[in-house]
């Protein structure tokens, strides 16, 4: 799989607009500046791959973005950059569901939510036994 936007969304004008939007996104992310859209995803850092995936969701105007443990392996700078783009999605009225066991991610997410005056809900899953988990919301 390469970096390019890999989805056919109908008429060519929509696809062309999406490609242009994705190129703009790639060029705006300092981690990704200068990479070719033909670059293989596996050759990017974990942070670069996470930003590409977030950019695809943004480009196609996805209304709900699910992020599962994507930031656990990122250093602090890459996590900050990632959450900056998550904030951009929230500003554009996208819903973001983030699953993480990293305390730093909760702090970054709450910081963005506070700046945007956006509600944050937290679900906590505790394993009761091998077949049962308890989910609590806050």
Secondary structure, 3 states (H helix, E strand, C coil): CECCCCCCCCCHHHHHHHHHHHHHHHHHCCCCCCCCCCCEHHHCCHHHHHHHHHHHHHHCCCCEEEEECCCCCCCHHHHHHHHHHHHHHHHCCCEEEEECCCHHHHHHHHHHHHHHCCCCCCEEEEEEECCEEEEEEC
